[in-house]
């Protein structure tokens, strides 16, 4: 599991660790990890040209010491100060091995730039001098030290100019900006250098394969279709029959024992899935909303009459009252969440973490905010980030499959928070498996889910 700790948590853990190690030891360890990552990126150090953008804080010190280590390995290293006072011991270490301070206008053209401008203590955006330096190296590959300068570390927001890195080398733990969009995209690939910090439980995490595999439902030897869970689908309509088919496809992935369909596209659903039972009946969870059109309100009302958990998506989201009185998973995209909260879509996209948390509190439900990095929030503030998937997954019908898949996990006994986490992880992994690096369709994603689950449970 990747745990993303806040600035306050990291600062406290660093202070405690500094009391147990020699002065400068943590910075040296961070610098060594940073230098190793740069060497790996460049394919070596000897003869390579490296530019350091150095601010006044410890991140500048990390960059300078890493630069000294690279220079010792034969790299040509220059440092440009973007603050009046920078880390003097780091400067001395760099000069001792042949590195030099340079003016921005007099520098050589580097092969890589190390962003040591500001770290986790910096405010969003860049000051004029730093912003000018970043603009001057536009188009060159940048390695961010701990975090890309200018991002909001704890929220993942981007307010003002900032660094966009191809690689971020972070220390001790991940931070929310490494996982939460839009800042996550500014981080590029994120590599973690361990510092031996004693950290508390993080409110923002990202489950990996092992965590998902541990909770994926598995049938026992004595199970039958009813004990494995029946998921009900109230999705699709005469106008949008495909939504009913795709929601059912996600639900019929095999993680629940049976799928019952009670929407407006029964003929299309049976043509695609003859194993589905059509009609009202007992279920352990309902999936409501995808392609529901004008019948979405009635479908939601019918689902609410059963005292079972539910997944609410698409057309049904606009008919929800808050707070909900039962376990539920809401699966909006940014526009739908904006309508639910009465804000502009741009506000949600700029502050995905805060808006997902707000919705979870107001609706007393788990909220799955779809996106490049999907967020699953629950009341109380915990959030899990899903980083599986491919940009090719941005295709019509993919959300319908996701809703059905999450419904199957609910029916099989997972909590809404876990169902959203596992469902979005499997959905993204299935898309990657099905696409093989190219385009993918929603039906192909649904067909790939069993293969992904099989690989997890071997």
Order of alpha helices (4+ residues) and beta strands (2+ residues): beta-alpha-alpha-beta-alpha-beta-alpha-beta-beta-alpha-beta-beta-alpha-alpha-beta-beta-alpha-beta-alpha-beta-alpha-beta-beta-alpha-beta-beta-alpha-alpha-alpha-beta-beta-beta-alpha-alpha-alpha
